[in-house]
């Protein structure tokens, strides 16, 4: 394990990376397997984790999987956890909900399995969420990705931004929030999720809109209703 730990920690030099712990009570399975498949797809590798299974016995209780370009590395241990390290620009691919969201989820997992896998608790303490989870609009720093999402909403509702302009600003701010590992809790998380669903079905380019799409007026008024709802007071 010491050798693999050294390799994992040294990847790659002078590159901004992120590390997320993952629940792995069954080794390469579930989310861990999906992360490995994602890494393979990024470098257009046809091999899958299924191809590795015939050799698992020779590998022992731990495995280290890395993409050929060194952009990501997955270390699976026999102690109930895995560690994923990747270049910061790949955050939307590996952690679309944010690094902190995965770390917070791992913390909850650690509390559940602390007796079966005591090492997991230490890993959770080593990689805690770095940002506070905001619950209310007033708590959010204006310069954060979530703060920019809220600013875009205000500009839209005040008429300072068209819906296509809002769409571009909203998605950009959402990507910034994910890259920063920003987290939210209800009711703010509920608001952002509802706006996400509205914008996910909206085409900013009129050429790609269909007759069944919601009109811009309906979308704007729906967002206005969300902002003024009792849940946001």
N, C-alpha and C positions, 0 to 999 in steps of 0.2 A: 504493500500500500504506500510506503514511503516513496518509492520510485514514481508511482503514478501521481502521487500528490505533488511531487516536484515538477513533473511534466505539466500537470494541470495548472499549477500556479505560475509557471513561466510562460504560458501561452497568452497572446504573443507579445513580444517585447515592444514597448513604446507605442502601443495601440490602446485606445480607450475601449475598455470592455465592461460588461455587466456579468454578474454571477447571480443565479437563482437556484435555490435548493428545491428539489422535487421529491414528493413522496414516492418511494420505490420499495414497498414491502415485498413485492414479488419480482424484483429485478427488472428486466426489460419487459415491461408490460404497461398497458394503459397510457397515461400521459407521457411517461418516459419513452415508450416506443414511438409515440407520435412525434416527439421532439427529434428523435433520431431520424425518422422518416423525413421530417422537414429539412434537416441538415443535408440529407442525401439529395433531396430535390433541389436545394439551393445550388449545388455544384453539379447538377444533372448526372447524378450517379444512379445507375440502374440497380445496384445491389440494395437489398433491404435487410432489416434486422432478422427476418426469417432465414436469410442465407447464412447468418452467423450461428444459428442454433445448433447445427451438427458439431460445431467446434467449441461449444460452451463449456464442456467438461474440461477441455485443455486450458481454458482461460481462468478457471477457478471461480472464486466467489465475487470477483470484481472485474470490470471491463472499462476501457477507455476508448471512446469512439471520437474521431476528429475528422473534420472535412479536410480535403486535400489542400485547400487554399488557406487553412489555418484560421478561418473566420469564426469557427465554433468548435466546441469540444464538450463532450458529455462523459462524465465519470460516474459509473454505476457501482455502488458499494454493496456488500452483503449486510450492511447495518441498517437497512430500511430507508435509505435515502440515496439520491443522486444529485450531482452538482452539474449545472449547465453554465458554461462560460461562452459568451459570444460578443462580437463587435457591437459597439453601442448603436450603430446605424441599423442593425438587424433587430432592434427592439420591437418594431411593429410586426415582425415576422414571428419571433419566438414568444413575445409577451405583449400581444395586442392590448391587453387590459392593463399593462404596466408592470414593471418589475416589482414594485411594492405590493401589488395585488397578489402576485405569486408568492412573495415572501410572507405576506399575512396569512395566506392559505396554508403555507407550510407550518407556520406557528400553531395554527389550530390543529393540524395533523400531529404535530409533536406532542401536544398535550394529550391527545387520544392514545398515542402509542408509547408513551414514556416508559412503561414497564416492559413492554416487549422489545423496544429498541431504545435503550437509554441514551445512546450516542446522538440520536436525532435532536434531543433537547439542546445539546451543545451547539449543533449546527444551526438551529433556529436562533440561538443567541448570537452566533457569529454573523449571520446574515439577516438582521431584522429589517423591517420596513424603515426607510429613511425619512419619509414624510408623514406628517399628521394627516389623518383622513378627515376632510372637511365635511361637515354636516349641513351648514347653512351658508347662504350666499355671502353674508357679511363677513364670514371667516376667511374667504378666499383672497389671497394676495393678487393684486391687479396684474402683476408681471408674470404670473404662472400661466400654464396652458389652459387650465380651467378658468382662470380669471379672464383670459382672452376670449374664451367661449362665451362667458357671461357678458363681456363687453360687446361682442358681436350681436348677441340677442338684444341688448339695450339699443344699439344703433339701428337694428332692424325695426324694432317696435317704435322708435322715435322718428323713423323716416329718413335717417341719415345713411341708410344702406339699402340697396335693392336686394331682393331674395337671391338672385344669382351671386351678387357680391357677398352676401351673408354665407351662402353655401361654401364658397371658396375659403372665406375667413374661418368658418366653423370647422371645416375638415382639417385645415392647417393647424389650428389651435388644438384640435383633438389629438393630432399626431404629436405635437409638442408635449401635451399632457402625458401621453403614453411613454414617450422617450424619457421624460423626467421622472416617471414612476409615480405620478400624482394619483391620489386615491380620494374617493368621496363615499359618503354614507347617506342613507335616506334621511331627509327628503331630497337633498341636493342630487344624490345619485339617481333618484327616480326622475327628477326633472331632466337631467342630461340624457337619460335613457329614452325618455319620451320624445325629446327633440331629435335624438339620433334616429329613431324609427321614422319620424316625419321626413328627415333629410335623406335617409337611406333610400327612400322611394321617390326622391325628387331629382329630376335631370336639369341641371343648370342650363344646358344647351337645348333650346327649343326643338332642334332637329331630332332629338332622341326622346321627346315626350310622346306619350300615347293619349288618346281621347279619354281613357279611364283614370288618368293621373289626377290627383287633387290639384285644384287651381292654386295659384300663388296666394290669392286672397284667403282661401280656406286654410292654407298652411300658416300664414302669418297670424290669422286670428286664433288658430289652434295654439300657437306658441304664446300668444298674448294671454289666452285663457290659462295655460299652464303656469305662467309667471304670476298670475293673480289668484291662483287657486288657494284654497285654505291650507293645503299642505305646505305652501311656500311662505306662509305668514308667521 
